[in-house]
Structures are given as structure tokens and as C-alpha cells.
Amino acid sequence: MSGTHRRNRVTPFGTFEAVAERGLFMGNRGNLRRPDGTQKGWHARGWVCCVTSFRGRRIDLDDPRRYTPLFFTDEAVALAAGHRPCGECRHADYQAFKMAWRRAFGLVDDAPLTAGDMDRALHAARIRRGRQTTFRAALHDLPAGTFVALDDRPGEAFLVDHRALHRWSQAGYGPPLPVPGTDGTVLTPRPTVAVLRAGYAPRLAARG
């Protein structure tokens, strides 16, 4: 851990780091605290992405009875890590995500679709045996808002932004780079990539 910073800043790889910056969004995966003081990767299957301020509510970051607050550079990072918009504090975004989910998977408007339905599909696609699930795809064919890793730059994450890639760091994004005409490792879960392709536009931090 760096200084006294909590290990609660999420990366596109779904891991946690200890940095000072909070980012544009917060969220949770349930209570991640173990009795011995270590931290789990997840608890509840409803991984949500929330605004950092809502109706004056205050969250005790160290309350062992509550969920563990997590923080994201922006929504694209949250989506890559397997989260979705919160249905309460981000109701409009949640509804837009839900509508795009319907389009992505060919569901008619009156077909049942609950948060639990989406959470089950996301959980099956985002994590396996405690590790992030990824897949391979042509980089030029991915929708904006997707996160990828390049074969020749292991350990680095890049945001797909229309016709460019932007290298991610906890401090923000680098300048635009050309999209290689190759395959890459997609960090964003398959269902979420389909939702992005169907028109959902995540809220992004400024790019370099």
C-alpha cells in the first residue's frame, strides 16, 4: 500500500490499487473485508458503478458492516472491471444500459429483464476461478468504450475511442494512438462489449 491510501482504486484488469486519486465514479461488489484484515475480490454478484455524491449520503469507508467502496477513473474502467450502472443513483444511465442490453441480445421491449438477469450474465462473463475473464478480438472491430491489452505491451490497458487507442493510468489517459490491425485481448466482458456496440455510451474522463 502507498502511504495511508486505501486499496480501493480499480483498474481495467479488475484489480485494486492504493492511490490518492478518487476518480469520477465509485461503486461496490459487496463487503470485501475478511476477518483477518485482507480483502476479497468480490462478495455480492451485483457489481455496480455509482456517482460519488447522491442525496447528501455519506459512506464510512471503514465500516465493517457495510459494502466496501471502490473508485474508478471513469465509467469505462468500471465496465471493464465488470460493473454496470447503479439503478438508484444513476437511474437514467441504468435505463439506457438496460435498453442497449435489450437491443444487443434481441429482447423485445416487454420481455422480462431485471438487474439480477444482467448481473448473472455479467458474472459468468467477467470472472472465473477468481481471475478476470478475457477474450480475443480484432482491435479495429471493437466499439468505443472497450478496454483492451496489446500483445507487445503486457500489463498496460488501452481504451478504444472510435479510431484511436488511449493508454490508461490511474492519473488519466495518454494521447491517441493508431489502432493496430491485429487482434488483442479484450478486458471488458463480452456482454458489456455487446451493450457498447448496441449504443450505450459510458461517461469518460478527458483523453490526452
C-alpha positions as CSV (number, residue, x, y, z in Angstrom):
1,M,0.0,0.0,0.0
2,S,1.2,3.5,-0.8
3,G,1.2,5.6,2.4
4,T,-2.1,5.5,4.2
5,H,-4.2,5.2,1.0
6,R,-6.8,2.5,0.9
7,R,-6.5,-0.2,-1.7
8,N,-9.8,0.7,-3.4
9,R,-9.0,2.2,-6.8
10,V,-10.0,-0.3,-9.5
11,T,-8.0,-1.0,-12.7
12,P,-9.4,-2.1,-16.1
13,F,-7.9,-5.5,-15.1
14,G,-10.3,-5.7,-12.2
15,T,-7.6,-5.4,-9.6
16,F,-7.3,-2.9,-6.8
17,E,-4.6,-0.3,-6.2
18,A,-3.8,2.2,-3.4
19,V,-3.6,5.7,-4.9
20,A,-4.7,9.2,-3.8
21,E,-7.0,10.0,-6.7
22,R,-10.6,9.0,-6.3
23,G,-11.8,9.2,-10.0
24,L,-15.2,10.1,-11.4
25,F,-17.2,7.2,-10.1
26,M,-17.5,4.9,-7.1
27,G,-19.2,1.5,-6.7
28,N,-19.1,-1.7,-4.9
29,R,-19.1,-5.5,-5.1
30,G,-20.4,-6.0,-1.5
31,N,-18.4,-6.2,1.7
32,L,-14.9,-7.3,0.7
33,R,-13.4,-7.3,4.2
34,R,-12.1,-10.5,5.7
35,P,-11.8,-11.1,9.4
36,D,-8.0,-11.2,9.2
37,G,-7.9,-7.7,7.6
38,T,-7.3,-8.9,4.0
39,Q,-9.6,-8.0,1.1
40,K,-11.6,-10.3,-1.2
41,G,-12.1,-9.6,-4.9
42,W,-15.9,-9.7,-4.6
43,H,-18.8,-10.7,-2.4
44,A,-22.2,-9.8,-3.9
45,R,-22.8,-10.5,-7.6
46,G,-24.4,-7.1,-8.2
47,W,-21.3,-5.1,-9.1
48,V,-22.5,-1.5,-9.6
49,C,-21.0,1.8,-10.7
50,C,-22.3,4.8,-8.8
51,V,-21.9,8.6,-8.6
52,T,-19.6,9.9,-5.9
53,S,-22.4,12.1,-4.4
54,F,-26.0,11.3,-4.1
55,R,-28.7,13.0,-1.9
56,G,-26.2,14.0,0.7
57,R,-25.5,10.4,1.8
58,R,-22.2,9.8,3.5
59,I,-20.3,6.4,3.5
60,D,-17.9,5.4,6.2
61,L,-15.1,3.9,4.2
62,D,-14.0,1.7,7.2
63,D,-17.4,0.5,8.5
64,P,-17.1,-3.3,8.6
65,R,-20.8,-3.8,8.4
66,R,-21.2,-2.0,5.0
67,Y,-20.1,-2.6,1.5
68,T,-16.5,-1.7,0.5
69,P,-16.5,1.5,-1.6
70,L,-14.4,1.2,-4.7
71,F,-13.4,4.0,-7.1
72,F,-12.9,4.3,-10.9
73,T,-11.2,6.7,-13.2
74,D,-14.4,6.8,-15.2
75,E,-17.2,4.5,-16.3
76,A,-15.3,2.7,-19.0
77,V,-12.9,1.4,-16.3
78,A,-15.9,0.3,-14.2
79,L,-17.4,-1.5,-17.2
80,A,-14.1,-3.3,-18.0
81,A,-13.8,-4.4,-14.4
82,G,-17.3,-6.0,-14.7
83,H,-19.6,-3.3,-13.2
84,R,-22.8,-1.9,-14.6
85,P,-24.6,1.4,-13.8
86,C,-26.4,1.6,-10.5
87,G,-30.2,1.5,-10.8
88,E,-30.7,4.1,-8.0
89,C,-28.2,6.8,-8.1
90,R,-27.7,6.5,-11.9
91,H,-31.2,5.6,-12.8
92,A,-31.2,7.2,-16.3
93,D,-27.9,5.6,-17.2
94,Y,-29.1,2.3,-15.8
95,Q,-32.2,2.5,-18.1
96,A,-30.0,3.4,-21.1
97,F,-27.8,0.4,-20.3
98,K,-30.8,-1.8,-20.0
99,M,-32.3,-0.6,-23.3
100,A,-28.9,-1.2,-25.0
101,W,-28.8,-4.7,-23.4
102,R,-32.2,-5.4,-25.0
103,R,-31.0,-4.3,-28.4
104,A,-27.8,-6.3,-28.1
105,F,-29.5,-9.6,-27.2
106,G,-32.7,-9.2,-29.3
107,L,-35.1,-8.8,-26.4
108,V,-38.5,-7.2,-27.1
109,D,-39.4,-4.2,-25.1
110,D,-41.9,-6.1,-22.8
111,A,-39.6,-9.1,-22.2
112,P,-38.7,-9.5,-18.6
113,L,-35.2,-8.1,-17.8
114,T,-34.1,-7.5,-14.3
115,A,-30.8,-6.3,-12.7
116,G,-30.4,-9.8,-11.5
117,D,-30.6,-11.2,-15.0
118,M,-27.9,-8.8,-16.2
119,D,-25.8,-9.5,-13.1
120,R,-25.9,-13.2,-13.6
121,A,-24.8,-12.9,-17.2
122,L,-22.1,-10.4,-16.3
123,H,-20.7,-12.6,-13.5
124,A,-20.5,-15.6,-15.8
125,A,-18.5,-13.5,-18.3
126,R,-16.3,-11.4,-16.1
127,I,-14.6,-13.7,-13.6
128,R,-13.5,-17.4,-13.4
129,R,-11.7,-19.0,-10.6
130,G,-11.1,-15.6,-9.1
131,R,-9.5,-14.1,-12.2
132,Q,-10.7,-11.7,-14.8
133,T,-12.1,-13.5,-17.9
134,T,-10.9,-12.1,-21.2
135,F,-11.2,-12.9,-24.9
136,R,-9.5,-12.2,-28.2
137,A,-10.9,-9.9,-30.9
138,A,-9.9,-7.7,-33.8
139,L,-9.0,-4.4,-32.3
140,H,-10.4,-2.3,-35.2
141,D,-13.8,-4.0,-34.8
142,L,-14.4,-3.1,-31.1
143,P,-16.9,-0.3,-30.0
144,A,-15.8,2.8,-28.3
145,G,-15.6,2.4,-24.5
146,T,-14.0,-1.0,-24.7
147,F,-10.7,-1.7,-22.9
148,V,-8.0,-3.9,-24.4
149,A,-4.5,-5.1,-23.8
150,L,-1.9,-5.3,-26.6
151,D,0.3,-8.3,-27.1
152,D,3.5,-6.3,-27.3
153,R,2.7,-4.1,-24.2
154,P,1.8,-6.6,-21.5
155,G,0.4,-5.2,-18.3
156,E,-0.9,-2.0,-20.0
157,A,-4.6,-1.2,-20.7
158,F,-5.9,0.8,-23.6
159,L,-9.2,2.5,-24.1
160,V,-10.8,2.1,-27.6
161,D,-12.0,5.6,-28.5
162,H,-13.5,5.3,-32.0
163,R,-10.5,5.3,-34.3
164,A,-7.8,5.6,-31.6
165,L,-6.4,3.9,-28.5
166,H,-5.6,5.8,-25.3
167,R,-3.2,4.3,-22.8
168,W,-4.8,4.2,-19.3
169,S,-3.2,5.1,-16.0
170,Q,-4.7,6.0,-12.6
171,A,-3.8,9.6,-13.5
172,G,-5.8,9.5,-16.7
173,Y,-5.3,8.8,-20.4
174,G,-2.4,9.3,-22.8
175,P,-2.6,10.8,-26.3
176,P,-4.3,9.0,-29.1
177,L,-2.5,6.1,-30.8
178,P,-3.5,4.4,-34.0
179,V,-5.5,1.2,-33.7
180,P,-3.3,-1.8,-34.8
181,G,-4.7,-4.0,-37.5
182,T,-4.3,-7.0,-35.2
183,D,-6.2,-8.9,-32.6
184,G,-5.8,-8.0,-28.9
185,T,-7.0,-9.2,-25.5
186,V,-10.4,-7.6,-24.6
187,L,-10.7,-6.8,-20.9
188,T,-14.3,-5.6,-21.0
189,P,-16.8,-8.6,-20.5
190,R,-18.4,-9.9,-23.7
191,P,-22.0,-8.9,-22.7
192,T,-20.8,-5.3,-22.0
193,V,-19.0,-5.1,-25.3
194,A,-22.3,-6.1,-26.9
195,V,-24.1,-3.4,-25.0
196,L,-21.5,-0.8,-26.1
197,R,-21.9,-1.9,-29.7
198,A,-25.7,-1.5,-29.3
199,G,-25.2,2.1,-28.5
200,Y,-24.5,2.6,-24.7
201,A,-22.1,5.5,-24.3
202,P,-20.2,5.4,-21.0
203,R,-19.1,8.6,-19.2
204,L,-15.4,9.0,-19.9
205,A,-12.6,11.1,-18.3
206,A,-10.7,13.5,-20.6
207,R,-8.3,11.9,-23.0
208,G,-4.9,13.2,-23.9
